[in-house]
Amino acid sequence: MTVSDAVASRRSVRAFLPTPVDEAVLRRVLETALRTPSGGNLQPWRLRVVSGEALERLKAAVVQRAIERPEGESADYPIYPSPLASPWRDRRYRAGEDLYAALKIPREDKPARRSQFLNNYRAFGAPVVIFFHIQRSHGAPQWSDVGMLMQTLMLLLREAGLDTCPQEAWAPYAATVDAHLGADSEEMLFAGLAVGFRDPDAAVNRFHVARAPIDEIVSFHD
Ligand SMILES: Cc1cc2nc3c(=O)[nH]c(=O)nc-3n(C[C@H](O)[C@H](O)[C@H](O)COP(=O)(O)O)c2cc1C
């Protein structure tokens, strides 16, 4: 698989098969991904790989909390700016509409949308979730380093035949996640990464999220 193949075949998978992931494969992929560059080589990331009983307990606890407190337990960082202006707002709206259209959930069916959203806290059935923490004292450059690590990992996992879904949705329930994983108060949960094998038959895995055309994003200066 070329890097281009990995980029083209990566998508956010929201229905996984229960097939377990070989821990030796994960370890090898993680070791390679840790070659990701970071400013000053700070390597400002901390990863926790959760599976098996530990993941079952964590999912049960977070689903429970998400039902009790749909607004979240805390907001350590704002997932989106508020207000979110155009064109970013329109892109977000469109991605959501495409997702729910694939699932045939109409806009006005709020309970069905909420129930689909809650699947985040079941990691969409993935057998593994990798949680990404960053130091609270770290700033925007370090956050961007963590993003690079996440993308490198997603592409290497494609090469290993695996699929992923990055999930900021865990962040509002960081208190529960951190209590289960023993993260200390200096650390901040950025996101989880669901890892497993995609269910090729699931409608939710078959829609395509469009991108803005290159000329809307890139300008060439010479
Ligand atoms: C950092 C990050 C966090 C994300 N969080 C979530 C999430 O919590 N739940 C979800 O279903 N998708 C999440 N996504 C997936 C995005 O919606 C998705 O990447 C985007 O719509 C483009 O679609 P694609 O990944 O299928 O190409 C996240 C993506 C990134 C990069």
Ligand as a Chemical Component Dictionary entry (heavy atoms), coordinates in Angstrom:
data_LIG
# 
_chem_comp.id                   LIG 
_chem_comp.type                 NON-POLYMER 
_chem_comp.pdbx_formal_charge   0 
_chem_comp.three_letter_code    LIG 
# 
loop_
_chem_comp_atom.comp_id 
_chem_comp_atom.atom_id 
_chem_comp_atom.alt_atom_id 
_chem_comp_atom.type_symbol 
_chem_comp_atom.charge 
_chem_comp_atom.model_Cartn_x 
_chem_comp_atom.model_Cartn_y 
_chem_comp_atom.model_Cartn_z 
_chem_comp_atom.pdbx_ordinal 
LIG C1  C1  C 0 -9.633  15.262 15.865 1  
LIG C2  C2  C 0 -10.886 14.674 15.299 2  
LIG C3  C3  C 0 -11.955 14.396 16.126 3  
LIG C4  C4  C 0 -13.135 13.816 15.627 4  
LIG N1  N1  N 0 -14.153 13.491 16.488 5  
LIG C5  C5  C 0 -15.207 12.769 16.023 6  
LIG C6  C6  C 0 -16.174 12.268 16.938 7  
LIG O1  O1  O 0 -16.120 12.492 18.150 8  
LIG N2  N2  N 0 -17.159 11.492 16.455 9  
LIG C7  C7  C 0 -17.268 11.199 15.107 10 
LIG O2  O2  O 0 -18.196 10.464 14.732 11 
LIG N3  N3  N 0 -16.366 11.685 14.212 12 
LIG C8  C8  C 0 -15.339 12.441 14.639 13 
LIG N4  N4  N 0 -14.372 12.892 13.764 14 
LIG C9  C9  C 0 -14.470 12.546 12.339 15 
LIG C10 C10 C 0 -14.777 13.742 11.426 16 
LIG O3  O3  O 0 -16.146 14.034 11.466 17 
LIG C11 C11 C 0 -14.325 13.345 10.014 18 
LIG O4  O4  O 0 -12.911 13.207 10.013 19 
LIG C12 C12 C 0 -14.700 14.348 8.930  20 
LIG O5  O5  O 0 -16.099 14.505 8.836  21 
LIG C13 C13 C 0 -14.148 13.883 7.559  22 
LIG O6  O6  O 0 -14.618 12.582 7.266  23 
LIG P1  P1  P 0 -13.632 11.351 7.024  24 
LIG O7  O7  O 0 -12.752 11.212 8.233  25 
LIG O8  O8  O 0 -14.543 10.160 6.846  26 
LIG O9  O9  O 0 -12.832 11.647 5.804  27 
LIG C14 C14 C 0 -13.228 13.526 14.241 28 
LIG C15 C15 C 0 -12.139 13.830 13.394 29 
LIG C16 C16 C 0 -10.981 14.392 13.917 30 
LIG C17 C17 C 0 -9.833  14.671 12.986 31 
# 
loop_
_chem_comp_bond.comp_id 
_chem_comp_bond.atom_id_1 
_chem_comp_bond.atom_id_2 
_chem_comp_bond.value_order 
_chem_comp_bond.pdbx_ordinal 
LIG C1  C2  SING 1  
LIG C2  C3  SING 2  
LIG C2  C16 DOUB 3  
LIG C3  C4  DOUB 4  
LIG C4  N1  SING 5  
LIG C4  C14 SING 6  
LIG N1  C5  DOUB 7  
LIG C5  C6  SING 8  
LIG C5  C8  SING 9  
LIG C6  O1  DOUB 10 
LIG C6  N2  SING 11 
LIG N2  C7  SING 12 
LIG C7  O2  DOUB 13 
LIG C7  N3  SING 14 
LIG N3  C8  DOUB 15 
LIG C8  N4  SING 16 
LIG N4  C9  SING 17 
LIG N4  C14 SING 18 
LIG C9  C10 SING 19 
LIG C10 O3  SING 20 
LIG C10 C11 SING 21 
LIG C11 O4  SING 22 
LIG C11 C12 SING 23 
LIG C12 O5  SING 24 
LIG C12 C13 SING 25 
LIG C13 O6  SING 26 
LIG O6  P1  SING 27 
LIG P1  O7  DOUB 28 
LIG P1  O8  SING 29 
LIG P1  O9  SING 30 
LIG C14 C15 DOUB 31 
LIG C15 C16 SING 32 
LIG C16 C17 SING 33 
# 
